Amino acid sequence: MVRLDRTKDEVVEAIAAHGPYDLVVDYLRGAPAAAAFDRMLGLVAEGGIVLDAEAVPLAVVEDAWTRRENGRRIVFVP
């Protein structure tokens, strides 16, 4: 397995060093995904994306866990 969290040159060297190989490209990782994630976090910080979440104390985790609400996420807090 060649890790993709290295520089481009290191990835190329690692692939070449492994000899015959099956190459599986995972488009969910790597530089494009990291850039998209950074952009998304920036939009959240700027208020461009609003996360609809409900803060729920851990003391009532059982009640909250079994509750179903469309589109709303639960965030457990101490």
Secondary structure, DSSP 8 states (H G I E B T S, - for coil): ---SSS-HHHHHHHHHHT-S------TTSSHHHHHHHHHHHHHHHHTSS---EEEEEGGGHHHHHH---TT-EEEEE-
